[in-house]
Amino acid sequence: MGILTSFPGKYLCGTMAVLFNLAKLLFLPLYYLPRGTRPHPEWSIPQCIMNNFMNAFIYHTAVVEAVQPLDLTPGSIGDRFAAVQPVPDAISTRIPSSDPSVVPQATGGIWFPSPAPKGGVNTASGARPIILHFHPGGYVMGDVRMDGAFAARLLTEKIGSHAFWPLYRLASNANGQFPAALQDALAAYRYLLHDLSIPASQIVLSGDSAGAHIVICMLRYLSERGEAVGLATPRGALLFSPAINWIEAARNPRSVSGSRNYGTDYMDPTPYLNTLEDPFRSPCPVWVYCGGCEVFSDDATEFVRGMKSVPGNDVTYQVERLANHDIFFAGNLLGRKAEAERLVDDAGKWVAGLFSEQ
């Protein structure tokens, strides 16, 4: 543990970072006034400034190795919080893992805007589906109590009737490395299926950034082992700005910093598994979105190409040309609220199409 990652170093570093970035507000508008100094010449000055601040936040959070404890108490959320029991051994032992010390644990999740009723909703009569959504944060951060309101509103206003956001274990915490997040994701899905008796046909999986990677892992697991362990196939899956090539990013940070879009995104190199080299048969239709200015855009395009090459797969791909990473989750902060609402409108139409066929 270094000076910047221990007390009081990380707090001093954090304070200095806040003051420094506030000071930047004095000259960034002038710096970005010429279009030639902007990350992308078609971006507005506010969009450039917020991209800069998001990059600074990601960078300094990584430098001090910030740890975000998992809060599994209802607190002010009340009955919108739900406890989730760990998956049984029959499920967890079938998850590929090189670390047997990572065992299933009880977690929880938060409902938006309110808990779904037992038995689910009647999608056959036009009710919108239940969304099981996984938050972003590079597997090391993310607190939907504090920062998920914008994306949760988009999901429940435009796509689903209710959305459940699991509080999966983070790799920055003890016993949180892979496959902890996948164990918790399957536990959350099992909670909907078995504890609430919601039919799988009423459920759409969803995730953004690292959360979208969790959904990809779930789809592979359900395709290979779902039937054997009693986990039925969901109606569909939504992948917003999926972060895919984790192995290469951990092995070689320059795979991120060397991206052709590194200058037009706020993401910095971060850590996991690579699905690019091993496309699989998806058990349900998949909708994928990526911003054209994301460092992950080439990976997302390659992932879609590979998945489409597998016979039987139904994959839809949408790109927002000028968007940086994960405007679905942070479009209100990045000056891209209108684009975020438009892409979720499109996702909602795609989901509605799945249910119009029943």
Summary of the structure (lengths in Angstrom):
residues: 358
radius of gyration: 20.0
end to end distance: 55.7
largest distance: 60.5
contacts: 1196
relative contact order: 0.12
helix: 45%
strand: 12%
